[in-house]
Amino acid sequence: MLRSINFIKSVHTLAFVVLSIANLVVLYSAISGEISLATWICFAMVLIEGVVLVFNGWRCPLRVYAERLGSVSGQVTDIFLPKWFADRIFSICGTMLAFSTLLLLIRFLASRTF
């Protein structure tokens, strides 16, 4: 069972890294104005993650599965990150995405000719 939990932690950590990079790509694109297809793909990935979390009660499905296998409930024990950082992931990444979205919207509206 411990191997299964470690596998879930590894998959969840990999997903976290990929989605964090996607979030950083969106932020960089929004700040630099270098908006490309990669920006929109990364933006879609992060939005899809958000939709999954919303429909799952703000809990990652991998976390639920890890808890079913015996991981401690109510803690971020399903990811290989320090607890103090893992506890702040939603606020850090959410704020970053909100800022990026606002800046992308401003850039999009400013580039339109009315």
Backbone atoms as SQL, in Angstrom:
CREATE TABLE atoms (id INTEGER PRIMARY KEY, chain TEXT, resi INTEGER, resn TEXT, atom TEXT, x REAL, y REAL, z REAL);
INSERT INTO atoms VALUES
  (1, 'A', 1, 'MET', 'N', 0.827, -1.193, 0.000),
  (2, 'A', 1, 'MET', 'CA', 0.000, 0.000, 0.000),
  (3, 'A', 1, 'MET', 'C', 0.870, 1.256, 0.000),
  (4, 'A', 2, 'LEU', 'N', 1.984, 1.249, 0.717),
  (5, 'A', 2, 'LEU', 'CA', 2.861, 2.410, 0.756),
  (6, 'A', 2, 'LEU', 'C', 3.386, 2.733, -0.643),
  (7, 'A', 3, 'ARG', 'N', 3.662, 1.700, -1.426),
  (8, 'A', 3, 'ARG', 'CA', 4.123, 1.941, -2.791),
  (9, 'A', 3, 'ARG', 'C', 3.044, 2.638, -3.615),
  (10, 'A', 4, 'SER', 'N', 1.793, 2.262, -3.408),
  (11, 'A', 4, 'SER', 'CA', 0.688, 2.894, -4.129),
  (12, 'A', 4, 'SER', 'C', 0.573, 4.365, -3.754),
  (13, 'A', 5, 'ILE', 'N', 0.696, 4.660, -2.463),
  (14, 'A', 5, 'ILE', 'CA', 0.620, 6.059, -2.011),
  (15, 'A', 5, 'ILE', 'C', 1.794, 6.846, -2.577),
  (16, 'A', 6, 'ASN', 'N', 2.985, 6.272, -2.576),
  (17, 'A', 6, 'ASN', 'CA', 4.142, 6.961, -3.146),
  (18, 'A', 6, 'ASN', 'C', 3.977, 7.183, -4.644),
  (19, 'A', 7, 'PHE', 'N', 3.358, 6.245, -5.335),
  (20, 'A', 7, 'PHE', 'CA', 3.093, 6.421, -6.763),
  (21, 'A', 7, 'PHE', 'C', 2.135, 7.594, -6.972),
  (22, 'A', 8, 'ILE', 'N', 1.078, 7.655, -6.166),
  (23, 'A', 8, 'ILE', 'CA', 0.119, 8.763, -6.275),
  (24, 'A', 8, 'ILE', 'C', 0.804, 10.080, -5.962),
  (25, 'A', 9, 'LYS', 'N', 1.651, 10.097, -4.934),
  (26, 'A', 9, 'LYS', 'CA', 2.391, 11.315, -4.600),
  (27, 'A', 9, 'LYS', 'C', 3.272, 11.749, -5.771),
  (28, 'A', 10, 'SER', 'N', 3.908, 10.786, -6.410),
  (29, 'A', 10, 'SER', 'CA', 4.784, 11.107, -7.542),
  (30, 'A', 10, 'SER', 'C', 3.990, 11.676, -8.715),
  (31, 'A', 11, 'VAL', 'N', 2.878, 11.041, -9.038),
  (32, 'A', 11, 'VAL', 'CA', 2.027, 11.523, -10.136),
  (33, 'A', 11, 'VAL', 'C', 1.482, 12.910, -9.807),
  (34, 'A', 12, 'HIS', 'N', 1.034, 13.101, -8.556),
  (35, 'A', 12, 'HIS', 'CA', 0.471, 14.383, -8.145),
  (36, 'A', 12, 'HIS', 'C', 1.536, 15.477, -8.170),
  (37, 'A', 13, 'THR', 'N', 2.745, 15.144, -7.736),
  (38, 'A', 13, 'THR', 'CA', 3.837, 16.114, -7.756),
  (39, 'A', 13, 'THR', 'C', 4.190, 16.488, -9.192),
  (40, 'A', 14, 'LEU', 'N', 4.228, 15.501, -10.084),
  (41, 'A', 14, 'LEU', 'CA', 4.497, 15.778, -11.490),
  (42, 'A', 14, 'LEU', 'C', 3.415, 16.675, -12.087),
  (43, 'A', 15, 'ALA', 'N', 2.157, 16.381, -11.770),
  (44, 'A', 15, 'ALA', 'CA', 1.046, 17.214, -12.257),
  (45, 'A', 15, 'ALA', 'C', 1.188, 18.641, -11.714),
  (46, 'A', 16, 'PHE', 'N', 1.565, 18.757, -10.442),
  (47, 'A', 16, 'PHE', 'CA', 1.765, 20.077, -9.842),
  (48, 'A', 16, 'PHE', 'C', 2.852, 20.849, -10.582),
  (49, 'A', 17, 'VAL', 'N', 3.971, 20.187, -10.874),
  (50, 'A', 17, 'VAL', 'CA', 5.079, 20.853, -11.559),
  (51, 'A', 17, 'VAL', 'C', 4.649, 21.305, -12.955),
  (52, 'A', 18, 'VAL', 'N', 3.997, 20.430, -13.707),
  (53, 'A', 18, 'VAL', 'CA', 3.557, 20.770, -15.063),
  (54, 'A', 18, 'VAL', 'C', 2.576, 21.945, -15.038),
  (55, 'A', 19, 'LEU', 'N', 1.603, 21.886, -14.126),
  (56, 'A', 19, 'LEU', 'CA', 0.605, 22.963, -14.069),
  (57, 'A', 19, 'LEU', 'C', 1.198, 24.264, -13.523),
  (58, 'A', 20, 'SER', 'N', 2.187, 24.161, -12.653),
  (59, 'A', 20, 'SER', 'CA', 2.862, 25.368, -12.164),
  (60, 'A', 20, 'SER', 'C', 3.659, 26.022, -13.286),
  (61, 'A', 21, 'ILE', 'N', 4.322, 25.208, -14.090),
  (62, 'A', 21, 'ILE', 'CA', 5.043, 25.757, -15.248),
  (63, 'A', 21, 'ILE', 'C', 4.055, 26.413, -16.207),
  (64, 'A', 22, 'ALA', 'N', 2.923, 25.774, -16.430),
  (65, 'A', 22, 'ALA', 'CA', 1.895, 26.362, -17.299),
  (66, 'A', 22, 'ALA', 'C', 1.432, 27.711, -16.746),
  (67, 'A', 23, 'ASN', 'N', 1.222, 27.774, -15.440),
  (68, 'A', 23, 'ASN', 'CA', 0.805, 29.024, -14.806),
  (69, 'A', 23, 'ASN', 'C', 1.883, 30.096, -14.975),
  (70, 'A', 24, 'LEU', 'N', 3.150, 29.717, -14.851),
  (71, 'A', 24, 'LEU', 'CA', 4.247, 30.672, -15.030),
  (72, 'A', 24, 'LEU', 'C', 4.365, 31.135, -16.484),
  (73, 'A', 25, 'VAL', 'N', 4.104, 30.240, -17.433),
  (74, 'A', 25, 'VAL', 'CA', 4.114, 30.621, -18.852),
  (75, 'A', 25, 'VAL', 'C', 3.046, 31.683, -19.109),
  (76, 'A', 26, 'VAL', 'N', 1.861, 31.474, -18.548),
  (77, 'A', 26, 'VAL', 'CA', 0.767, 32.435, -18.720),
  (78, 'A', 26, 'VAL', 'C', 1.155, 33.768, -18.086),
  (79, 'A', 27, 'LEU', 'N', 1.727, 33.730, -16.900),
  (80, 'A', 27, 'LEU', 'CA', 2.149, 34.960, -16.224),
  (81, 'A', 27, 'LEU', 'C', 3.210, 35.691, -17.046),
  (82, 'A', 28, 'TYR', 'N', 4.228, 34.967, -17.507),
  (83, 'A', 28, 'TYR', 'CA', 5.277, 35.588, -18.312),
  (84, 'A', 28, 'TYR', 'C', 4.699, 36.211, -19.588),
  (85, 'A', 29, 'SER', 'N', 3.832, 35.466, -20.248),
  (86, 'A', 29, 'SER', 'CA', 3.225, 35.971, -21.484),
  (87, 'A', 29, 'SER', 'C', 2.409, 37.229, -21.226),
  (88, 'A', 30, 'ALA', 'N', 1.665, 37.220, -20.137),
  (89, 'A', 30, 'ALA', 'CA', 0.831, 38.383, -19.807),
  (90, 'A', 30, 'ALA', 'C', 1.686, 39.607, -19.497),
  (91, 'A', 31, 'ILE', 'N', 2.780, 39.400, -18.783),
  (92, 'A', 31, 'ILE', 'CA', 3.652, 40.525, -18.423),
  (93, 'A', 31, 'ILE', 'C', 4.437, 41.026, -19.629),
  (94, 'A', 32, 'SER', 'N', 4.992, 40.100, -20.404),
  (95, 'A', 32, 'SER', 'CA', 5.853, 40.489, -21.526),
  (96, 'A', 32, 'SER', 'C', 5.074, 40.900, -22.772),
  (97, 'A', 33, 'GLY', 'N', 3.829, 40.463, -22.852),
  (98, 'A', 33, 'GLY', 'CA', 3.043, 40.748, -24.047),
  (99, 'A', 33, 'GLY', 'C', 3.319, 39.782, -25.187),
  (100, 'A', 34, 'GLU', 'N', 4.155, 38.789, -24.954),
  (101, 'A', 34, 'GLU', 'CA', 4.477, 37.776, -25.962),
  (102, 'A', 34, 'GLU', 'C', 3.459, 36.640, -25.853),
  (103, 'A', 35, 'ILE', 'N', 2.285, 36.889, -26.373),
  (104, 'A', 35, 'ILE', 'CA', 1.176, 35.945, -26.264),
  (105, 'A', 35, 'ILE', 'C', 1.159, 35.063, -27.508),
  (106, 'A', 36, 'SER', 'N', 1.201, 33.763, -27.284),
  (107, 'A', 36, 'SER', 'CA', 1.285, 32.817, -28.395),
  (108, 'A', 36, 'SER', 'C', 0.305, 31.664, -28.173),
  (109, 'A', 37, 'LEU', 'N', 0.364, 30.709, -29.075),
  (110, 'A', 37, 'LEU', 'CA', -0.451, 29.513, -28.920),
  (111, 'A', 37, 'LEU', 'C', -0.112, 28.790, -27.617),
  (112, 'A', 38, 'ALA', 'N', 1.165, 28.771, -27.257),
  (113, 'A', 38, 'ALA', 'CA', 1.588, 28.134, -26.002),
  (114, 'A', 38, 'ALA', 'C', 0.917, 28.798, -24.795),
  (115, 'A', 39, 'THR', 'N', 0.767, 30.110, -24.856),
  (116, 'A', 39, 'THR', 'CA', 0.084, 30.832, -23.779),
  (117, 'A', 39, 'THR', 'C', -1.323, 30.296, -23.604),
  (118, 'A', 40, 'TRP', 'N', -2.048, 30.169, -24.706),
  (119, 'A', 40, 'TRP', 'CA', -3.449, 29.746, -24.628),
  (120, 'A', 40, 'TRP', 'C', -3.580, 28.280, -24.244),
  (121, 'A', 41, 'ILE', 'N', -2.643, 27.450, -24.687),
  (122, 'A', 41, 'ILE', 'CA', -2.664, 26.036, -24.280),
  (123, 'A', 41, 'ILE', 'C', -2.432, 25.924, -22.778),
  (124, 'A', 42, 'CYS', 'N', -1.447, 26.654, -22.275),
  (125, 'A', 42, 'CYS', 'CA', -1.160, 26.650, -20.834),
  (126, 'A', 42, 'CYS', 'C', -2.329, 27.220, -20.038),
  (127, 'A', 43, 'PHE', 'N', -2.931, 28.275, -20.554),
  (128, 'A', 43, 'PHE', 'CA', -4.077, 28.882, -19.888),
  (129, 'A', 43, 'PHE', 'C', -5.233, 27.877, -19.810),
  (130, 'A', 44, 'ALA', 'N', -5.464, 27.163, -20.900),
  (131, 'A', 44, 'ALA', 'CA', -6.525, 26.147, -20.921),
  (132, 'A', 44, 'ALA', 'C', -6.227, 25.026, -19.924),
  (133, 'A', 45, 'MET', 'N', -4.970, 24.609, -19.836),
  (134, 'A', 45, 'MET', 'CA', -4.607, 23.553, -18.881),
  (135, 'A', 45, 'MET', 'C', -4.928, 23.972, -17.449),
  (136, 'A', 46, 'VAL', 'N', -4.561, 25.191, -17.101),
  (137, 'A', 46, 'VAL', 'CA', -4.787, 25.675, -15.747),
  (138, 'A', 46, 'VAL', 'C', -6.285, 25.849, -15.481),
  (139, 'A', 47, 'LEU', 'N', -7.025, 26.317, -16.484),
  (140, 'A', 47, 'LEU', 'CA', -8.473, 26.457, -16.313),
  (141, 'A', 47, 'LEU', 'C', -9.156, 25.101, -16.150),
  (142, 'A', 48, 'ILE', 'N', -8.710, 24.116, -16.909),
  (143, 'A', 48, 'ILE', 'CA', -9.282, 22.770, -16.776),
  (144, 'A', 48, 'ILE', 'C', -9.018, 22.222, -15.373),
  (145, 'A', 49, 'GLU', 'N', -7.805, 22.456, -14.875),
  (146, 'A', 49, 'GLU', 'CA', -7.502, 22.043, -13.499),
  (147, 'A', 49, 'GLU', 'C', -8.466, 22.711, -12.521),
  (148, 'A', 50, 'GLY', 'N', -8.721, 23.983, -12.720),
  (149, 'A', 50, 'GLY', 'CA', -9.644, 24.712, -11.843),
  (150, 'A', 50, 'GLY', 'C', -11.051, 24.137, -11.892),
  (151, 'A', 51, 'VAL', 'N', -11.513, 23.805, -13.073),
  (152, 'A', 51, 'VAL', 'CA', -12.850, 23.215, -13.226),
  (153, 'A', 51, 'VAL', 'C', -12.925, 21.877, -12.500),
  (154, 'A', 52, 'VAL', 'N', -11.894, 21.054, -12.654),
  (155, 'A', 52, 'VAL', 'CA', -11.863, 19.759, -11.957),
  (156, 'A', 52, 'VAL', 'C', -11.918, 19.967, -10.449),
  (157, 'A', 53, 'LEU', 'N', -11.157, 20.920, -9.953),
  (158, 'A', 53, 'LEU', 'CA', -11.158, 21.188, -8.509),
  (159, 'A', 53, 'LEU', 'C', -12.512, 21.700, -8.029),
  (160, 'A', 54, 'VAL', 'N', -13.121, 22.591, -8.783),
  (161, 'A', 54, 'VAL', 'CA', -14.429, 23.129, -8.392),
  (162, 'A', 54, 'VAL', 'C', -15.462, 22.014, -8.309),
  (163, 'A', 55, 'PHE', 'N', -15.503, 21.165, -9.330),
  (164, 'A', 55, 'PHE', 'CA', -16.494, 20.091, -9.349),
  (165, 'A', 55, 'PHE', 'C', -16.188, 18.966, -8.362),
  (166, 'A', 56, 'ASN', 'N', -14.995, 19.013, -7.771),
  (167, 'A', 56, 'ASN', 'CA', -14.631, 17.990, -6.781),
  (168, 'A', 56, 'ASN', 'C', -14.530, 18.600, -5.380),
  (169, 'A', 57, 'GLY', 'N', -15.193, 19.718, -5.161),
  (170, 'A', 57, 'GLY', 'CA', -15.194, 20.335, -3.833),
  (171, 'A', 57, 'GLY', 'C', -13.847, 20.880, -3.405),
  (172, 'A', 58, 'TRP', 'N', -13.084, 21.414, -4.334),
  (173, 'A', 58, 'TRP', 'CA', -11.759, 21.982, -4.095),
  (174, 'A', 58, 'TRP', 'C', -10.769, 20.954, -3.558),
  (175, 'A', 59, 'ARG', 'N', -10.976, 19.708, -3.900),
  (176, 'A', 59, 'ARG', 'CA', -10.049, 18.643, -3.518),
  (177, 'A', 59, 'ARG', 'C', -9.614, 17.923, -4.784),
  (178, 'A', 60, 'CYS', 'N', -8.334, 17.755, -4.937),
  (179, 'A', 60, 'CYS', 'CA', -7.812, 17.042, -6.104),
  (180, 'A', 60, 'CYS', 'C', -8.250, 15.582, -6.037),
  (181, 'A', 61, 'PRO', 'N', -8.700, 15.029, -7.146),
  (182, 'A', 61, 'PRO', 'CA', -9.083, 13.613, -7.156),
  (183, 'A', 61, 'PRO', 'C', -7.943, 12.685, -6.725),
  (184, 'A', 62, 'LEU', 'N', -6.699, 13.071, -7.009),
  (185, 'A', 62, 'LEU', 'CA', -5.568, 12.247, -6.569),
  (186, 'A', 62, 'LEU', 'C', -5.436, 12.254, -5.048),
  (187, 'A', 63, 'ARG', 'N', -5.753, 13.357, -4.435),
  (188, 'A', 63, 'ARG', 'CA', -5.714, 13.430, -2.969),
  (189, 'A', 63, 'ARG', 'C', -6.769, 12.508, -2.368),
  (190, 'A', 64, 'VAL', 'N', -7.951, 12.529, -2.935),
  (191, 'A', 64, 'VAL', 'CA', -9.027, 11.663, -2.462),
  (192, 'A', 64, 'VAL', 'C', -8.599, 10.201, -2.566),
  (193, 'A', 65, 'TYR', 'N', -7.994, 9.856, -3.692),
  (194, 'A', 65, 'TYR', 'CA', -7.557, 8.479, -3.910),
  (195, 'A', 65, 'TYR', 'C', -6.457, 8.096, -2.913),
  (196, 'A', 66, 'ALA', 'N', -5.523, 9.009, -2.664),
  (197, 'A', 66, 'ALA', 'CA', -4.448, 8.738, -1.695),
  (198, 'A', 66, 'ALA', 'C', -5.018, 8.508, -0.297),
  (199, 'A', 67, 'GLU', 'N', -6.023, 9.294, 0.069),
  (200, 'A', 67, 'GLU', 'CA', -6.641, 9.126, 1.389),
  (201, 'A', 67, 'GLU', 'C', -7.366, 7.789, 1.485),
  (202, 'A', 68, 'ARG', 'N', -7.944, 7.337, 0.393),
  (203, 'A', 68, 'ARG', 'CA', -8.597, 6.021, 0.396),
  (204, 'A', 68, 'ARG', 'C', -7.596, 4.895, 0.614),
  (205, 'A', 69, 'LEU', 'N', -6.353, 5.136, 0.184),
  (206, 'A', 69, 'LEU', 'CA', -5.314, 4.123, 0.363),
  (207, 'A', 69, 'LEU', 'C', -4.639, 4.208, 1.727),
  (208, 'A', 70, 'GLY', 'N', -5.043, 5.177, 2.549),
  (209, 'A', 70, 'GLY', 'CA', -4.508, 5.248, 3.900),
  (210, 'A', 70, 'GLY', 'C', -3.694, 6.480, 4.224),
  (211, 'A', 71, 'SER', 'N', -3.550, 7.388, 3.283),
  (212, 'A', 71, 'SER', 'CA', -2.845, 8.626, 3.556),
  (213, 'A', 71, 'SER', 'C', -3.649, 9.436, 4.569),
  (214, 'A', 72, 'VAL', 'N', -2.977, 10.242, 5.370),
  (215, 'A', 72, 'VAL', 'CA', -3.633, 11.024, 6.415),
  (216, 'A', 72, 'VAL', 'C', -4.591, 12.031, 5.789),
  (217, 'A', 73, 'SER', 'N', -5.831, 12.030, 6.230),
  (218, 'A', 73, 'SER', 'CA', -6.849, 12.921, 5.703),
  (219, 'A', 73, 'SER', 'C', -6.688, 14.318, 6.297),
  (220, 'A', 74, 'GLY', 'N', -7.053, 15.327, 5.510),
  (221, 'A', 74, 'GLY', 'CA', -7.050, 16.692, 6.002),
  (222, 'A', 74, 'GLY', 'C', -5.709, 17.374, 5.920),
  (223, 'A', 75, 'GLN', 'N', -4.707, 16.702, 5.408),
  (224, 'A', 75, 'GLN', 'CA', -3.388, 17.296, 5.253),
  (225, 'A', 75, 'GLN', 'C', -2.940, 17.099, 3.818),
  (226, 'A', 76, 'VAL', 'N', -2.007, 17.906, 3.399),
  (227, 'A', 76, 'VAL', 'CA', -1.473, 17.723, 2.058),
  (228, 'A', 76, 'VAL', 'C', -0.357, 16.683, 2.165),
  (229, 'A', 77, 'THR', 'N', -0.767, 15.439, 2.197),
  (230, 'A', 77, 'THR', 'CA', 0.190, 14.346, 2.319),
  (231, 'A', 77, 'THR', 'C', 0.306, 13.568, 1.027),
  (232, 'A', 78, 'ASP', 'N', -0.346, 14.055, -0.011),
  (233, 'A', 78, 'ASP', 'CA', -0.347, 13.333, -1.273),
  (234, 'A', 78, 'ASP', 'C', 0.551, 13.985, -2.316),
  (235, 'A', 79, 'ILE', 'N', 1.498, 14.818, -1.876),
  (236, 'A', 79, 'ILE', 'CA', 2.382, 15.510, -2.798),
  (237, 'A', 79, 'ILE', 'C', 3.742, 15.662, -2.116),
  (238, 'A', 80, 'PHE', 'N', 4.809, 15.577, -2.893),
  (239, 'A', 80, 'PHE', 'CA', 6.156, 15.705, -2.351),
  (240, 'A', 80, 'PHE', 'C', 6.569, 17.172, -2.332),
  (241, 'A', 81, 'LEU', 'N', 6.017, 17.928, -1.413),
  (242, 'A', 81, 'LEU', 'CA', 6.366, 19.329, -1.186),
  (243, 'A', 81, 'LEU', 'C', 6.349, 19.581, 0.317),
  (244, 'A', 82, 'PRO', 'N', 7.097, 20.568, 0.772),
  (245, 'A', 82, 'PRO', 'CA', 7.006, 20.905, 2.196),
  (246, 'A', 82, 'PRO', 'C', 5.577, 21.342, 2.538),
  (247, 'A', 83, 'LYS', 'N', 5.107, 20.936, 3.693),
  (248, 'A', 83, 'LYS', 'CA', 3.729, 21.216, 4.097),
  (249, 'A', 83, 'LYS', 'C', 3.430, 22.716, 4.089),
  (250, 'A', 84, 'TRP', 'N', 4.352, 23.546, 4.580),
  (251, 'A', 84, 'TRP', 'CA', 4.104, 24.989, 4.637),
  (252, 'A', 84, 'TRP', 'C', 3.872, 25.559, 3.244),
  (253, 'A', 85, 'PHE', 'N', 4.532, 24.991, 2.231),
  (254, 'A', 85, 'PHE', 'CA', 4.330, 25.452, 0.853),
  (255, 'A', 85, 'PHE', 'C', 3.054, 24.858, 0.268),
  (256, 'A', 86, 'ALA', 'N', 2.859, 23.570, 0.494),
  (257, 'A', 86, 'ALA', 'CA', 1.679, 22.886, -0.048),
  (258, 'A', 86, 'ALA', 'C', 0.386, 23.503, 0.486),
  (259, 'A', 87, 'ASP', 'N', 0.406, 23.957, 1.728),
  (260, 'A', 87, 'ASP', 'CA', -0.783, 24.577, 2.323),
  (261, 'A', 87, 'ASP', 'C', -1.142, 25.906, 1.658),
  (262, 'A', 88, 'ARG', 'N', -0.208, 26.493, 0.924),
  (263, 'A', 88, 'ARG', 'CA', -0.432, 27.804, 0.312),
  (264, 'A', 88, 'ARG', 'C', -0.532, 27.752, -1.216),
  (265, 'A', 89, 'ILE', 'N', -0.553, 26.558, -1.775),
  (266, 'A', 89, 'ILE', 'CA', -0.563, 26.418, -3.236),
  (267, 'A', 89, 'ILE', 'C', -1.761, 27.131, -3.866),
  (268, 'A', 90, 'PHE', 'N', -2.960, 26.911, -3.330),
  (269, 'A', 90, 'PHE', 'CA', -4.149, 27.523, -3.925),
  (270, 'A', 90, 'PHE', 'C', -4.065, 29.042, -3.897),
  (271, 'A', 91, 'SER', 'N', -3.633, 29.610, -2.789),
  (272, 'A', 91, 'SER', 'CA', -3.583, 31.074, -2.711),
  (273, 'A', 91, 'SER', 'C', -2.488, 31.644, -3.617),
  (274, 'A', 92, 'ILE', 'N', -1.347, 30.988, -3.692),
  (275, 'A', 92, 'ILE', 'CA', -0.254, 31.476, -4.542),
  (276, 'A', 92, 'ILE', 'C', -0.629, 31.343, -6.019),
  (277, 'A', 93, 'CYS', 'N', -0.987, 30.138, -6.424),
  (278, 'A', 93, 'CYS', 'CA', -1.291, 29.894, -7.838),
  (279, 'A', 93, 'CYS', 'C', -2.573, 30.600, -8.278),
  (280, 'A', 94, 'GLY', 'N', -3.552, 30.669, -7.410),
  (281, 'A', 94, 'GLY', 'CA', -4.799, 31.359, -7.727),
  (282, 'A', 94, 'GLY', 'C', -4.596, 32.844, -7.942),
  (283, 'A', 95, 'THR', 'N', -3.806, 33.457, -7.068),
  (284, 'A', 95, 'THR', 'CA', -3.508, 34.878, -7.207),
  (285, 'A', 95, 'THR', 'C', -2.733, 35.144, -8.489),
  (286, 'A', 96, 'MET', 'N', -1.766, 34.283, -8.769),
  (287, 'A', 96, 'MET', 'CA', -0.969, 34.422, -9.984),
  (288, 'A', 96, 'MET', 'C', -1.852, 34.309, -11.223),
  (289, 'A', 97, 'LEU', 'N', -2.758, 33.340, -11.230),
  (290, 'A', 97, 'LEU', 'CA', -3.644, 33.158, -12.381),
  (291, 'A', 97, 'LEU', 'C', -4.619, 34.331, -12.518),
  (292, 'A', 98, 'ALA', 'N', -5.149, 34.814, -11.415),
  (293, 'A', 98, 'ALA', 'CA', -6.069, 35.955, -11.477),
  (294, 'A', 98, 'ALA', 'C', -5.358, 37.182, -12.057),
  (295, 'A', 99, 'PHE', 'N', -4.145, 37.442, -11.600),
  (296, 'A', 99, 'PHE', 'CA', -3.369, 38.574, -12.113),
  (297, 'A', 99, 'PHE', 'C', -3.079, 38.394, -13.605),
  (298, 'A', 100, 'SER', 'N', -2.664, 37.187, -13.984),
  (299, 'A', 100, 'SER', 'CA', -2.360, 36.897, -15.386),
  (300, 'A', 100, 'SER', 'C', -3.592, 37.074, -16.263),
  (301, 'A', 101, 'THR', 'N', -4.720, 36.573, -15.800),
  (302, 'A', 101, 'THR', 'CA', -5.965, 36.679, -16.559),
  (303, 'A', 101, 'THR', 'C', -6.356, 38.138, -16.751),
  (304, 'A', 102, 'LEU', 'N', -6.273, 38.913, -15.698),
  (305, 'A', 102, 'LEU', 'CA', -6.604, 40.336, -15.785),
  (306, 'A', 102, 'LEU', 'C', -5.682, 41.048, -16.768),
  (307, 'A', 103, 'LEU', 'N', -4.395, 40.769, -16.678),
  (308, 'A', 103, 'LEU', 'CA', -3.438, 41.411, -17.574),
  (309, 'A', 103, 'LEU', 'C', -3.642, 40.961, -19.027),
  (310, 'A', 104, 'LEU', 'N', -3.936, 39.682, -19.239),
  (311, 'A', 104, 'LEU', 'CA', -4.234, 39.210, -20.603),
  (312, 'A', 104, 'LEU', 'C', -5.482, 39.892, -21.160),
  (313, 'A', 105, 'LEU', 'N', -6.490, 40.036, -20.323),
  (314, 'A', 105, 'LEU', 'CA', -7.720, 40.702, -20.748),
  (315, 'A', 105, 'LEU', 'C', -7.456, 42.162, -21.115),
  (316, 'A', 106, 'ILE', 'N', -6.674, 42.850, -20.306),
  (317, 'A', 106, 'ILE', 'CA', -6.324, 44.247, -20.593),
  (318, 'A', 106, 'ILE', 'C', -5.562, 44.341, -21.910),
  (319, 'A', 107, 'ARG', 'N', -4.589, 43.442, -22.093),
  (320, 'A', 107, 'ARG', 'CA', -3.810, 43.450, -23.342),
  (321, 'A', 107, 'ARG', 'C', -4.697, 43.147, -24.547),
  (322, 'A', 108, 'PHE', 'N', -5.604, 42.205, -24.386),
  (323, 'A', 108, 'PHE', 'CA', -6.508, 41.841, -25.482),
  (324, 'A', 108, 'PHE', 'C', -7.408, 43.019, -25.841),
  (325, 'A', 109, 'LEU', 'N', -7.993, 43.662, -24.838),
  (326, 'A', 109, 'LEU', 'CA', -8.896, 44.792, -25.094),
  (327, 'A', 109, 'LEU', 'C', -8.135, 45.980, -25.673),
  (328, 'A', 110, 'ALA', 'N', -6.906, 46.191, -25.209),
  (329, 'A', 110, 'ALA', 'CA', -6.104, 47.321, -25.703),
  (330, 'A', 110, 'ALA', 'C', -5.686, 47.111, -27.152),
  (331, 'A', 111, 'SER', 'N', -5.551, 45.876, -27.581),
  (332, 'A', 111, 'SER', 'CA', -5.127, 45.607, -28.944),
  (333, 'A', 111, 'SER', 'C', -6.282, 45.663, -29.944),
  (334, 'A', 112, 'ARG', 'N', -7.500, 45.664, -29.447),
  (335, 'A', 112, 'ARG', 'CA', -8.683, 45.713, -30.313),
  (336, 'A', 112, 'ARG', 'C', -8.933, 47.142, -30.746),
  (337, 'A', 113, 'THR', 'N', -9.310, 47.300, -31.982),
  (338, 'A', 113, 'THR', 'CA', -9.705, 48.621, -32.456),
  (339, 'A', 113, 'THR', 'C', -11.216, 48.663, -32.531),
  (340, 'A', 114, 'PHE', 'N', -11.782, 49.617, -31.873),
  (341, 'A', 114, 'PHE', 'CA', -13.240, 49.729, -31.806),
  (342, 'A', 114, 'PHE', 'C', -13.734, 50.767, -32.780);
